[in-house]
Every structure is written in C-alpha cells, then in structure tokens.
C-alpha cells in the first residue's frame, strides 16, 4: 500500500509540474533580452540535460520558463520531463518501497 501511495504521490507532483507549465501570469511583463545577438540557440537535449541536472540535485522544478526549455512547445516540454522520469523510474520506484 505504501508503494502505491508513494507512486501516486510522485505522479501527482509530475502532474502539478506539468500543469504549472500552462499557467502564465499575464500581468507580469516579459523580460527584455539583454543581448539578442549573442543568445545561444538551445535544443531539446539542452532542456533534458537541465531537467536531468535538477533531478540529480533533488531540486526538480518547472523549468519551462528557463532558457534551455522556453523554446519548446508544451507537449515537447512534457516529452522532456517524461524522458527524465522514465530514465529514473527504477530509482523512483525503489525509493518508494
């Protein structure tokens, strides 16, 4: 029963993280770019690397607004989150026992 509860808890956190991605505060103005000519073009892999790093540091958070992930569509960002969680599913399940 504890394993099921923990697994459900982990899935709930994932759902909340993904839900937070769709929430935007329309009253907050967009941050101006400090140097548009030198902006790095991030890739999907950069976003996965950031999510992986956050997971390894036990600081998982919504990174959809970070430069590494902000260029991704919501569905593509979900794919990146799922990729990281899938890579660690055995660890997550083992820690839930």
C-alpha angles and dihedrals in degrees: 000000000000091000091052092048093049093046090050089049092053091049090049091054090050091050091050091049092051092045090052088058091066095048114091128177104229092193093064111086118228116263112253116239112251097207115005094178093060099041113133117236104233123205136210088261090057089056092049089049091052092048090047091051091049090049092050090049089050089239101116111171142150104288097172090112095049116104092246092060107021093092093059124095116244091256093049090049089052088052090054092050091047091049092056094044092047090052089056100036094114091051091047092049093045092052090050092062 
